[in-house]
Amino acid sequence: MKKQTPQSRIVYFAILGVALAFLSAAYGPTATVAQVATPTPTSTVADTSLQIGSTNGILTLAIIITLIIIIPILWNLPFWVKDNQRESQF
């Protein structure tokens, strides 16, 4: 049997991907043309425990994510510098 070249594999996968895209578009959920207008239910009791426009939780989460990313980089930076200096000597 003849061995396939990488280009032929790419063509096969591209054809398969396009076929799957068309099938999912053809048999996927269809949008309704006319929708019935229903009122949105609203609660009668307002939750006043939260301050409107408060970003305290967002700021805290952003600081935690930043520290999770920055601390390992700063921790490993001396080792990376040593490795680069050792590689440049050879």
C-alpha angles and dihedrals in degrees: 000000000000116000114240119240120230090249092057091050090052090051091049092050092046091052090046091049093049091047091051091048092052092046093050090049092048098045100028125105112297124220117246115244098211122031126195113241109238123176118247111246112241127199118241095210115070119215104231097171092093124065113235113244095014114153098180094114093047092050093049092049092048091052092049093049091047092051092048089056100038102043097061091046092052091043093055097038096093091051092050091050091050091050092050092049091049092049092048091055092063 
